[in-house]
């Protein structure tokens, strides 16, 4: 790589910074909780249904009567309009489990002058706001490997407390969610910059989806990470390792960087779609409410923008 030099830093200094970041995040958390609740309040959705027949009150569809079914399920008014007997099916409204994972690794702390918030702050606000919305709709929410799905009025505070305790207990946060198989009727929403190797992310997705669980990847990115506006003598630091890169002409790497980023995202999208999962990108220079509304729609909610 012409015009570039690899340098190194102390591992001890890196661990010390991780601990400092955890304490700093704990101090910012009250403000993030308030923001999450305010955003959740601005995006109000109706009853969350999974569009399956079952116990519930909302009408879903009529279907022909099958011999042996209980007669009380017959809709006689609809049947009187035709030569066939029809069953009135209701939509299944049983609570589901939604697993929300928020990446708190060092790379998520990045923020540029064009962004509204650091990536980690945006991940936490979106994850906690989504949890608030889902619990309001009667769902259970948990964090994989940390807290089981629950439906609690103070779900935002419960999840935040678990995250901070976990962050303070580690020398370095996990870059990827636990690779544990999720129940077939559950869903997972992963908030991260997804800068790990695509094959590693693909393995975690496969492990989580092996029983048929649905999932959604939300790639949170700072605008600078896409445009790569750097030029001249620039030093790049890898926040997840002691490595550093000093470039004499940073602009010489711009096109190659953009091509690598596009290839990386294509691999992530392919890994998600292989298991029927979705992949979307959210930029931190955009309002968090935009992403929250989009995620709620992907989860099958019926959202409306509140006032």
C-alpha positions as CSV (number, residue, x, y, z in Angstrom):
1,X,0.0,0.0,0.0
2,X,1.9,3.0,-1.3
3,X,2.3,6.0,1.0
4,X,1.0,4.2,4.1
5,X,2.6,2.9,7.3
6,X,1.2,0.5,9.9
7,X,1.8,1.5,13.5
8,X,0.8,-0.1,16.9
9,X,-0.5,1.0,20.2
10,X,-0.5,-0.5,23.7
11,X,-3.2,-3.2,24.5
12,X,-3.3,-2.0,28.1
13,X,-4.1,1.5,27.0
14,X,-6.8,0.1,24.8
15,X,-8.5,-1.8,27.6
16,X,-8.3,1.3,29.8
17,X,-10.1,3.3,27.2
18,X,-12.8,0.6,26.9
19,X,-13.5,1.0,30.7
20,X,-13.5,4.8,30.4
21,X,-16.0,4.5,27.5
22,X,-18.3,2.3,29.6
23,X,-18.4,4.8,32.4
24,X,-18.9,7.7,30.0
25,X,-21.9,5.9,28.4
26,X,-23.4,5.3,31.8
27,X,-23.3,9.0,32.4
28,X,-25.0,9.8,29.1
29,X,-27.6,7.0,29.5
30,X,-30.4,9.1,31.3
31,X,-30.5,11.5,28.4
32,X,-30.6,8.6,25.9
33,X,-33.5,7.0,27.8
34,X,-35.5,10.2,27.6
35,X,-34.8,10.6,23.9
36,X,-35.8,6.9,23.3
37,X,-39.1,7.5,25.0
38,X,-39.8,10.7,23.2
39,X,-39.1,9.1,19.8
40,X,-41.3,6.1,20.7
41,X,-44.1,8.4,21.7
42,X,-43.9,10.1,18.3
43,X,-44.4,6.8,16.4
44,X,-47.5,5.1,17.6
45,X,-48.6,1.7,16.1
46,X,-51.8,-0.3,16.4
47,X,-52.2,-3.8,17.7
48,X,-49.3,-6.0,16.5
49,X,-50.6,-9.0,14.6
50,X,-48.7,-11.7,12.8
51,X,-51.4,-12.4,10.2
52,X,-52.0,-15.9,11.3
53,X,-55.3,-17.6,12.2
54,X,-55.9,-18.1,15.9
55,X,-57.3,-16.6,19.1
56,X,-58.1,-12.9,18.8
57,X,-60.8,-10.3,18.2
58,X,-59.7,-8.8,14.8
59,X,-61.3,-10.3,11.6
60,X,-58.7,-11.8,9.3
61,X,-60.5,-13.8,6.5
62,X,-63.3,-16.1,5.5
63,X,-62.5,-19.6,4.4
64,X,-64.7,-22.6,3.5
65,X,-66.0,-24.9,6.3
66,X,-64.2,-28.2,6.7
67,X,-66.2,-31.2,8.0
68,X,-65.4,-31.9,11.6
69,X,-64.8,-28.3,12.6
70,X,-66.9,-26.7,15.5
71,X,-70.2,-25.4,14.2
72,X,-69.9,-22.3,16.4
73,X,-67.1,-21.0,14.1
74,X,-69.4,-20.8,11.1
75,X,-70.3,-17.3,9.9
76,X,-74.0,-17.8,8.9
77,X,-74.4,-14.3,7.5
78,X,-71.6,-14.8,5.1
79,X,-72.6,-18.4,4.3
80,X,-76.2,-17.2,3.4
81,X,-74.7,-15.2,0.5
82,X,-73.3,-18.3,-1.2
83,X,-73.9,-22.0,-1.7
84,X,-71.0,-22.8,0.6
85,X,-70.5,-22.7,4.4
86,X,-67.8,-20.3,5.6
87,X,-65.6,-20.0,8.7
88,X,-64.8,-16.5,10.1
89,X,-61.1,-16.6,11.1
90,X,-59.6,-14.1,13.5
91,X,-56.1,-12.9,13.5
92,X,-53.7,-14.4,16.0
93,X,-52.7,-11.7,18.5
94,X,-50.6,-13.8,20.9
95,X,-47.6,-11.9,22.2
96,X,-44.3,-12.8,20.4
97,X,-40.7,-12.5,21.6
98,X,-38.5,-9.9,20.0
99,X,-34.8,-10.0,20.7
100,X,-33.0,-6.6,20.4
101,X,-29.3,-6.5,20.2
102,X,-27.4,-3.2,20.3
103,X,-23.7,-3.1,19.3
104,X,-21.6,-1.3,22.0
105,X,-18.2,-2.1,20.6
106,X,-15.6,0.7,20.3
107,X,-16.2,1.3,16.6
108,X,-19.7,2.4,17.4
109,X,-18.4,5.5,19.3
110,X,-17.4,7.1,16.1
111,X,-19.0,10.5,15.3
112,X,-18.3,13.1,12.7
113,X,-19.3,16.8,12.5
114,X,-22.0,15.9,10.0
115,X,-23.7,13.4,12.3
116,X,-26.5,14.1,14.8
117,X,-25.1,11.5,17.3
118,X,-22.5,8.8,17.7
119,X,-23.4,5.5,16.3
120,X,-23.6,3.9,19.7
121,X,-26.1,6.5,20.9
122,X,-28.2,6.1,17.9
123,X,-28.2,2.3,18.3
124,X,-29.3,2.5,21.9
125,X,-32.0,5.1,21.3
126,X,-33.4,3.0,18.4
127,X,-33.2,-0.2,20.3
128,X,-34.8,1.1,23.5
129,X,-37.5,3.1,21.6
130,X,-38.4,0.0,19.6
131,X,-38.6,-2.0,22.9
132,X,-41.0,0.6,24.3
133,X,-43.2,0.5,21.2
134,X,-43.3,-3.3,21.2
135,X,-44.2,-3.7,24.8
136,X,-47.0,-1.1,24.4
137,X,-48.3,-3.4,21.6
138,X,-48.3,-6.4,23.9
139,X,-45.0,-8.1,22.9
140,X,-42.2,-9.4,25.0
141,X,-38.7,-7.9,24.5
142,X,-35.3,-9.2,25.5
143,X,-31.6,-9.0,24.8
144,X,-29.9,-12.2,23.5
145,X,-27.5,-13.6,26.0
146,X,-28.4,-11.0,28.6
147,X,-32.1,-10.7,29.6
148,X,-35.0,-13.0,28.7
149,X,-38.0,-11.5,26.8
150,X,-40.4,-9.7,29.2
151,X,-43.3,-7.4,28.9
152,X,-42.8,-4.8,31.5
153,X,-44.0,-1.2,31.8
154,X,-40.5,0.0,32.5
155,X,-38.9,-2.1,29.7
156,X,-36.6,0.8,28.7
157,X,-35.1,1.1,32.1
158,X,-34.8,-2.6,32.6
159,X,-32.9,-3.1,29.3
160,X,-30.7,-0.1,29.9
161,X,-29.7,-1.3,33.4
162,X,-28.8,-4.7,32.0
163,X,-26.6,-3.2,29.2
164,X,-24.7,-1.0,31.6
165,X,-24.0,-3.8,34.1
166,X,-22.8,-5.9,31.2
167,X,-20.6,-3.2,29.8
168,X,-18.9,-2.5,33.1
169,X,-18.2,-6.2,33.6
170,X,-16.2,-6.6,30.4
171,X,-12.7,-5.5,29.3
172,X,-14.1,-5.1,25.8
173,X,-17.7,-5.2,24.4
174,X,-18.8,-7.9,22.0
175,X,-18.7,-7.0,18.3
176,X,-21.3,-9.6,17.4
177,X,-24.5,-10.9,19.0
178,X,-24.5,-14.4,20.7
179,X,-24.8,-17.1,18.2
180,X,-27.7,-18.8,19.9
181,X,-30.6,-20.4,18.1
182,X,-33.9,-18.4,18.6
183,X,-37.4,-19.9,18.8
184,X,-39.2,-20.3,15.5
185,X,-41.8,-17.7,16.2
186,X,-39.5,-15.0,17.5
187,X,-37.8,-12.1,15.8
188,X,-34.4,-10.5,16.1
189,X,-33.5,-6.9,15.4
190,X,-29.7,-6.2,15.4
191,X,-28.4,-2.6,15.5
192,X,-24.7,-2.4,14.6
193,X,-22.3,-0.9,12.1
194,X,-21.5,-4.5,11.0
195,X,-17.9,-3.8,10.3
196,X,-16.8,-7.3,11.3
197,X,-15.9,-9.8,8.6
198,X,-19.0,-10.7,6.6
199,X,-18.4,-14.5,7.0
200,X,-18.4,-14.0,10.8
201,X,-21.7,-12.1,10.7
202,X,-23.2,-14.7,8.3
203,X,-22.4,-17.5,10.8
204,X,-24.1,-15.6,13.6
205,X,-27.2,-15.0,11.5
206,X,-27.3,-18.7,10.5
207,X,-27.0,-19.8,14.1
208,X,-29.8,-17.5,15.3
209,X,-32.1,-18.4,12.4
210,X,-31.6,-22.2,12.3
211,X,-35.0,-22.8,13.9
212,X,-36.8,-20.4,11.6
213,X,-36.6,-17.1,13.6
214,X,-37.0,-14.0,11.5
215,X,-34.6,-11.1,11.8
216,X,-33.7,-7.6,10.7
217,X,-30.2,-6.1,10.4
218,X,-30.0,-2.3,10.8
219,X,-26.6,-1.0,9.8
220,X,-25.9,2.3,11.5
221,X,-23.3,4.4,9.7
222,X,-21.9,7.8,10.0
223,X,-22.0,9.8,6.7
224,X,-18.2,10.2,6.7
225,X,-17.9,6.4,6.6
226,X,-19.5,6.4,3.2
227,X,-18.1,9.5,1.6
228,X,-14.5,9.1,2.9
229,X,-13.7,12.9,2.6
230,X,-10.1,12.6,3.9
231,X,-7.1,13.9,2.0
232,X,-3.4,14.6,2.6
233,X,-1.5,13.2,5.6
234,X,-4.1,11.3,7.7
235,X,-3.7,8.8,10.5
236,X,-6.4,6.1,10.9
237,X,-6.9,4.3,14.2
238,X,-8.5,0.9,14.6
239,X,-10.5,1.3,17.8
240,X,-11.0,-2.5,18.1
241,X,-7.3,-3.3,18.1
242,X,-3.9,-1.5,18.7
243,X,-3.3,-1.1,14.9
244,X,-3.0,2.3,13.2
245,X,-2.5,3.3,9.6
246,X,-0.7,6.5,8.5
247,X,-1.5,7.6,4.9
248,X,0.5,10.2,3.0
249,X,-2.3,10.9,0.5
250,X,-5.6,9.6,1.9
251,X,-7.5,10.6,-1.2
252,X,-5.7,7.9,-3.1
253,X,-7.7,5.3,-1.2
254,X,-11.1,6.8,-1.6
255,X,-12.4,4.8,-4.6
256,X,-11.0,1.6,-3.4
257,X,-12.6,2.2,0.0
258,X,-16.0,2.8,-1.5
259,X,-15.8,-0.3,-3.6
260,X,-14.8,-2.4,-0.6
261,X,-17.7,-0.9,1.5
262,X,-20.2,-1.7,-1.3
263,X,-18.9,-5.3,-1.6
264,X,-19.1,-5.7,2.2
265,X,-22.7,-4.6,2.3
266,X,-23.7,-6.8,-0.6
267,X,-22.3,-9.7,1.3
268,X,-24.3,-8.8,4.5
269,X,-27.5,-8.3,2.5
270,X,-27.0,-11.7,0.8
271,X,-26.3,-13.4,4.2
272,X,-29.5,-11.9,5.6
273,X,-31.7,-12.7,2.6
274,X,-30.5,-16.3,2.6
275,X,-32.6,-16.8,5.8
276,X,-35.4,-14.4,4.9
277,X,-34.0,-11.6,7.1
278,X,-33.9,-8.0,6.0
279,X,-31.0,-5.6,5.8
280,X,-31.3,-1.8,5.9
281,X,-28.9,1.1,6.4
282,X,-29.5,4.1,8.7
283,X,-27.4,7.2,8.6
284,X,-26.7,9.2,11.7
285,X,-27.3,12.5,10.0
286,X,-31.0,11.5,9.7
287,X,-33.7,11.6,12.4
288,X,-33.9,8.4,14.5
289,X,-37.7,8.5,14.1
290,X,-37.3,7.6,10.4
291,X,-35.5,4.4,11.1
292,X,-37.8,3.5,14.0
293,X,-40.9,3.8,11.7
294,X,-39.3,1.7,9.0
295,X,-38.3,-1.0,11.5
296,X,-41.8,-1.1,13.1
297,X,-43.2,-1.6,9.6
298,X,-40.8,-4.5,8.9
299,X,-41.9,-6.1,12.2
300,X,-45.4,-6.2,10.9
301,X,-46.8,-3.4,13.0
302,X,-49.3,-0.9,11.6
303,X,-47.6,2.4,12.4
304,X,-48.9,5.9,12.1
305,X,-47.0,9.1,12.8
306,X,-48.3,10.7,15.9
307,X,-48.4,14.4,16.8
